[in-house]
Amino acid sequence: MTSFAPLRSRFSNLTAPIAGGLSLLVGALVLVGWSIDNTALQSFIPGFVSMKPNAALGFALLGIALSGFSLQQPSAFSRWLAIGAAGAVTAIGALTGLESLLSWNPGFDEWLFRESSALAGAWAPGRMGLNSAMALVLLGSALLMQLKKEHAWAFLCDGLVIGAMLLGFIASLGYLYDERFLYGIGRFNPMAPHTALTLLGVGIGILSLHPGRGMMAVVTSEGAGGYMLRRLLPVALLVFPAIGWIRLYGERQGFYGTAEGLAIFATLATATMFLLLWWIARSLNDADRRRGQTAAALGQSEQRMRLALFAVDHAGDGIFWADMKQRLIYANDAARRSLGYNSDEIKALTI
């Protein structure tokens, strides 16, 4: 198990600005798509749900806020710009959520651009999905909590971010499995696929702002817990959904039935976990063996040093050491007897 000490600084210094830049880029491209009526930029993938203008504006503001909070020594202007952008994201998400929940339609969704009802195919043209609005509220609030440095606030911030990422992850699974109920809530407009993916990226960026506090302290730790978590997370987030897709695809194609599909999923998942745990256990055993060898070598060096000092201290000739300023720092028994000083008095002498 190699040292993971530089991870926290690298994770914070690189991930947040990159995530902020990508969020700003996605939001800007979608807004350009709406301004020139280009469906390719609005949806990114032909035939899929488009990202609504207010959601695109929210992601552009999230990118500005995240980039501002990631600065090591921000100016007063950068700091207030980041705070204002995070507050605006929270307000956009909250207002859209209230519109949806209260069946309220003040036209806020089409202040920037109008969407045809026939083209939208939804009950509220131009309005982002309720799950998208909820995610923006969570991420905007989490960014505002960066102003608090206490560990308790870090845990709360992580909880909000993980909640937003969970909404994006579930929506991503919905598109992977072609199940609308996973990326859309009831009659409300569904979340766009690039909205879901951008939520995941922004969430990782916000978490990277405080890698040594809250839940992230475990992920970036040098201990066995952090080591295992960093290897289990990719499997949980990528491999298991892929195995689920294999099972679902085979059932839909008629290659096997539900029972056979379940057996295939259980077999592949079990085999994956076994191989992963075996690899982690082997790595931990290797690390323990290396630590034991290092400890043994240090013990032997310490023992040799003690023997050398004993031989010097009991040598018949007077031996003493001085520092660069010619102050005595050590004298053996013979030197102390010849000078007539004890160990403490010797250290006050100069030569």
NUKE-306796 format. One record per residue (C-alpha): residue number from 1; x, y, z. Coordinates in Angstrom, 3 decimals. Layout:
REM residues N
k  east  north  up
NUM  X  Y  Z
...
REM end
This chain:
REM residues 351
k  east  north  up
1  0.000  0.000  0.000
2  1.754  3.136  -1.223
3  1.743  6.481  0.558
4  -1.282  8.604  -0.286
5  -0.075  11.791  1.444
6  -0.057  14.083  -1.630
7  -3.621  13.075  -2.595
8  -5.434  15.699  -0.564
9  -3.560  18.654  -2.033
10  -3.745  17.293  -5.602
11  -7.427  16.423  -5.226
12  -8.292  19.920  -3.989
13  -6.016  21.927  -6.276
14  -6.985  20.225  -9.543
15  -10.420  18.638  -9.266
16  -12.463  21.671  -8.199
17  -11.220  24.039  -10.941
18  -11.625  21.343  -13.612
19  -15.154  20.504  -12.461
20  -16.029  24.194  -12.294
21  -14.715  24.791  -15.795
22  -16.632  21.829  -17.226
23  -19.860  22.945  -15.547
24  -19.436  26.457  -16.941
25  -18.685  25.046  -20.401
26  -21.741  22.762  -20.434
27  -24.031  25.542  -19.251
28  -22.631  28.019  -21.783
29  -22.920  25.564  -24.715
30  -26.545  24.761  -23.886
31  -27.400  28.462  -23.599
32  -25.785  29.059  -26.986
33  -27.860  26.167  -28.343
34  -31.054  27.813  -27.111
35  -30.019  31.206  -28.476
36  -29.440  29.826  -32.000
37  -32.145  27.128  -31.757
38  -29.624  24.294  -32.151
39  -31.105  21.079  -30.751
40  -27.728  19.308  -30.858
41  -26.322  21.723  -28.281
42  -29.519  21.640  -26.231
43  -29.610  17.844  -25.974
44  -26.016  16.782  -26.829
45  -27.457  13.360  -27.793
46  -30.107  13.413  -30.585
47  -33.520  12.275  -29.447
48  -32.808  12.687  -25.727
49  -34.264  15.217  -23.307
50  -32.880  18.741  -23.653
51  -31.329  20.687  -20.809
52  -33.628  23.618  -20.090
53  -32.307  27.201  -20.193
54  -32.644  27.784  -16.457
55  -30.784  24.550  -15.715
56  -28.027  25.627  -18.122
57  -27.839  29.014  -16.399
58  -27.650  27.217  -13.062
59  -24.709  25.096  -14.217
60  -22.898  28.136  -15.606
61  -23.312  29.843  -12.224
62  -22.225  26.658  -10.434
63  -19.048  26.669  -12.512
64  -18.340  30.291  -11.561
65  -19.013  29.622  -7.868
66  -16.955  26.432  -7.752
67  -14.034  28.067  -9.535
68  -14.160  31.000  -7.107
69  -14.249  28.843  -3.997
70  -11.336  26.756  -5.303
71  -8.949  29.742  -5.418
72  -6.168  29.511  -2.840
73  -6.030  33.265  -2.198
74  -9.214  34.765  -3.656
75  -9.673  38.503  -3.933
76  -12.656  40.163  -2.309
77  -14.324  40.430  -5.720
78  -13.777  36.718  -6.512
79  -15.099  35.725  -3.105
80  -18.277  37.772  -3.393
81  -18.776  36.678  -6.996
82  -18.622  33.027  -5.901
83  -21.053  33.660  -3.036
84  -23.453  35.524  -5.320
85  -23.332  32.796  -7.972
86  -23.980  30.052  -5.398
87  -26.892  32.035  -3.968
88  -28.357  32.560  -7.447
89  -28.138  28.809  -8.188
90  -29.983  28.039  -4.961
91  -32.668  30.619  -5.800
92  -33.158  29.282  -9.350
93  -33.596  25.732  -8.087
94  -35.880  26.742  -5.226
95  -38.118  28.912  -7.429
96  -38.434  26.163  -10.037
97  -39.241  23.616  -7.343
98  -41.983  25.838  -5.938
99  -43.402  26.312  -9.446
100  -43.633  22.568  -9.911
101  -44.958  21.650  -6.463
102  -47.529  24.475  -6.289
103  -48.573  24.272  -9.969
104  -47.540  27.913  -10.181
105  -46.557  29.375  -13.554
106  -45.244  32.958  -13.397
107  -43.355  32.459  -16.674
108  -39.999  32.327  -14.944
109  -38.985  29.280  -17.021
110  -39.208  31.197  -20.295
111  -37.632  34.509  -19.320
112  -34.525  33.579  -21.289
113  -35.879  31.486  -24.179
114  -39.261  30.079  -25.190
115  -39.891  26.413  -25.885
116  -42.730  25.190  -28.040
117  -45.299  23.115  -26.132
118  -45.471  20.638  -28.990
119  -41.706  20.362  -29.127
120  -41.368  20.053  -25.390
121  -43.945  17.306  -25.048
122  -44.341  18.214  -21.395
123  -46.822  19.974  -19.167
124  -44.579  23.013  -18.519
125  -42.463  24.133  -21.517
126  -39.003  25.404  -20.640
127  -39.108  24.133  -17.072
128  -36.342  21.888  -15.779
129  -37.283  18.676  -13.998
130  -38.172  18.710  -10.328
131  -35.214  16.417  -9.592
132  -32.907  18.848  -11.444
133  -34.241  21.761  -9.411
134  -33.753  19.854  -6.161
135  -30.157  19.047  -7.139
136  -29.381  22.708  -7.872
137  -30.710  23.718  -4.458
138  -28.554  21.094  -2.768
139  -25.376  22.029  -4.661
140  -25.883  25.772  -4.286
141  -26.458  25.385  -0.538
142  -23.391  23.154  -0.235
143  -21.229  25.801  -1.892
144  -22.531  28.472  0.481
145  -21.528  26.212  3.374
146  -17.906  26.488  2.260
147  -17.904  29.720  4.251
148  -18.062  27.592  7.407
149  -14.818  25.823  8.336
150  -16.056  23.640  11.206
151  -16.100  19.852  10.750
152  -19.827  19.647  11.503
153  -20.558  21.952  8.565
154  -18.291  19.827  6.369
155  -20.378  16.725  7.129
156  -23.604  18.626  6.346
157  -22.104  19.962  3.122
158  -21.041  16.443  2.100
159  -24.550  15.155  2.792
160  -26.107  17.791  0.521
161  -23.601  17.093  -2.254
162  -24.087  13.331  -2.042
163  -27.859  13.860  -2.192
164  -27.493  15.855  -5.421
165  -25.076  13.297  -6.860
166  -27.516  10.510  -5.984
167  -30.222  12.263  -8.020
168  -27.815  12.486  -10.952
169  -26.673  8.884  -10.539
170  -30.236  7.544  -10.463
171  -31.092  9.555  -13.574
172  -27.971  8.186  -15.300
173  -29.120  4.648  -14.485
174  -32.507  5.543  -15.928
175  -30.955  6.384  -19.274
176  -28.676  3.341  -19.108
177  -31.629  1.025  -18.446
178  -34.118  3.045  -20.556
179  -36.512  3.512  -17.613
180  -38.130  6.948  -17.461
181  -39.260  6.678  -13.851
182  -35.587  6.829  -12.820
183  -34.834  10.144  -14.563
184  -38.279  11.730  -14.323
185  -40.593  12.295  -11.353
186  -44.258  11.722  -12.195
187  -45.762  14.316  -14.519
188  -42.834  16.693  -14.158
189  -40.297  17.202  -16.912
190  -37.470  14.615  -16.799
191  -33.812  15.318  -16.096
192  -31.630  15.539  -19.195
193  -28.750  13.024  -19.486
194  -26.055  15.723  -19.581
195  -27.690  17.343  -16.552
196  -27.245  14.059  -14.674
197  -23.591  13.686  -15.670
198  -22.764  17.317  -14.922
199  -24.303  16.956  -11.465
200  -21.871  14.127  -10.756
201  -18.901  16.186  -11.931
202  -19.859  19.283  -9.950
203  -20.490  17.151  -6.871
204  -16.997  15.682  -7.043
205  -15.607  19.185  -7.466
206  -17.386  20.502  -4.358
207  -16.274  17.507  -2.287
208  -12.687  18.202  -3.324
209  -12.805  21.664  -1.733
210  -12.300  20.146  1.756
211  -10.586  16.746  1.245
212  -9.279  16.676  4.805
213  -12.630  17.325  6.532
214  -15.974  15.570  6.818
215  -16.644  12.385  4.890
216  -13.809  13.098  2.448
217  -11.259  12.724  5.242
218  -11.924  8.970  5.135
219  -11.728  8.763  1.338
220  -8.365  10.550  1.191
221  -6.861  9.008  4.327
222  -3.662  6.988  4.201
223  -5.076  4.210  6.401
224  -6.536  0.867  5.434
225  -10.073  2.288  5.454
226  -9.283  4.915  2.853
227  -7.308  2.400  0.809
228  -10.254  -0.027  0.645
229  -12.852  2.686  0.003
230  -10.945  4.099  -2.955
231  -10.992  0.656  -4.573
232  -14.544  -0.343  -3.694
233  -16.196  2.874  -4.883
234  -15.399  2.455  -8.611
235  -16.788  -1.076  -8.513
236  -19.967  0.026  -6.761
237  -20.511  2.988  -9.106
238  -19.442  1.469  -12.433
239  -19.147  -2.312  -12.446
240  -22.398  -3.238  -10.701
241  -24.556  -0.942  -12.901
242  -22.837  -2.448  -15.956
243  -23.632  -5.969  -14.727
244  -27.232  -4.872  -14.184
245  -27.379  -3.587  -17.759
246  -26.068  -6.930  -19.078
247  -28.781  -8.776  -17.194
248  -31.546  -6.387  -18.334
249  -30.410  -6.378  -21.960
250  -30.382  -10.171  -22.140
251  -33.883  -10.398  -20.653
252  -35.272  -7.799  -23.055
253  -33.692  -9.587  -26.008
254  -35.211  -12.876  -24.883
255  -31.876  -14.623  -24.337
256  -33.041  -15.837  -20.909
257  -35.831  -15.342  -18.407
258  -36.029  -13.401  -15.146
259  -34.722  -16.254  -12.986
260  -31.768  -16.902  -15.281
261  -31.019  -13.176  -15.460
262  -31.044  -12.911  -11.679
263  -28.674  -15.875  -11.431
264  -26.304  -14.280  -13.955
265  -26.336  -10.987  -12.055
266  -25.688  -12.685  -8.703
267  -22.858  -14.800  -10.164
268  -21.076  -11.879  -11.847
269  -21.507  -9.617  -8.800
270  -20.205  -12.275  -6.421
271  -17.217  -13.061  -8.623
272  -16.388  -9.356  -8.962
273  -16.529  -8.788  -5.206
274  -14.430  -11.883  -4.512
275  -11.675  -10.785  -6.905
276  -11.717  -7.249  -5.580
277  -11.560  -8.296  -1.928
278  -8.776  -10.795  -2.720
279  -6.785  -8.039  -4.418
280  -7.288  -5.634  -1.508
281  -6.387  -8.320  1.057
282  -3.231  -9.195  -0.855
283  -2.242  -5.525  -1.066
284  -2.800  -5.038  2.666
285  -0.750  -8.154  3.457
286  2.088  -6.850  1.283
287  1.906  -3.501  3.065
288  2.035  -5.212  6.481
289  5.040  -7.242  5.395
290  6.870  -4.135  4.182
291  6.077  -2.309  7.413
292  7.384  -5.281  9.403
293  10.609  -5.349  7.393
294  11.038  -1.600  7.874
295  10.423  -1.880  11.611
296  12.953  -4.720  11.902
297  15.571  -2.733  9.990
298  14.967  0.315  12.191
299  15.231  -1.859  15.303
300  18.577  -3.253  14.162
301  19.889  0.235  13.353
302  18.756  1.512  16.745
303  20.455  -1.407  18.489
304  23.715  -0.778  16.629
305  23.524  2.914  17.525
306  23.011  2.114  21.217
307  26.022  -0.247  21.169
308  28.179  2.382  19.478
309  27.177  5.039  22.024
310  27.872  2.628  24.888
311  31.356  1.929  23.502
312  32.062  5.655  23.095
313  30.709  6.531  26.544
314  32.918  3.935  28.250
315  36.042  4.451  26.175
316  39.289  5.069  28.089
317  40.104  8.210  26.133
318  38.203  11.463  26.543
319  35.792  12.052  23.642
320  33.526  15.038  23.198
321  31.399  16.567  20.429
322  30.740  20.232  19.651
323  28.253  21.950  17.361
324  28.954  24.551  14.668
325  29.069  27.321  17.301
326  31.748  25.413  19.229
327  29.382  24.549  22.089
328  29.917  21.196  23.752
329  26.943  18.930  23.282
330  28.384  15.609  24.453
331  31.301  14.291  26.469
332  31.932  10.704  27.490
333  32.792  9.574  31.027
334  36.545  9.983  30.578
335  36.169  13.541  29.237
336  33.796  14.573  32.025
337  36.140  13.197  34.702
338  39.133  15.007  33.236
339  37.247  18.289  33.017
340  35.452  17.905  36.342
341  31.913  18.526  35.039
342  28.717  16.515  34.941
343  26.584  15.960  31.795
344  24.413  19.087  32.228
345  27.369  21.360  33.037
346  29.297  20.150  30.005
347  26.579  21.466  27.678
348  27.087  25.035  28.927
349  30.760  25.051  27.948
350  32.325  26.290  24.731
351  35.650  25.432  23.173
REM end
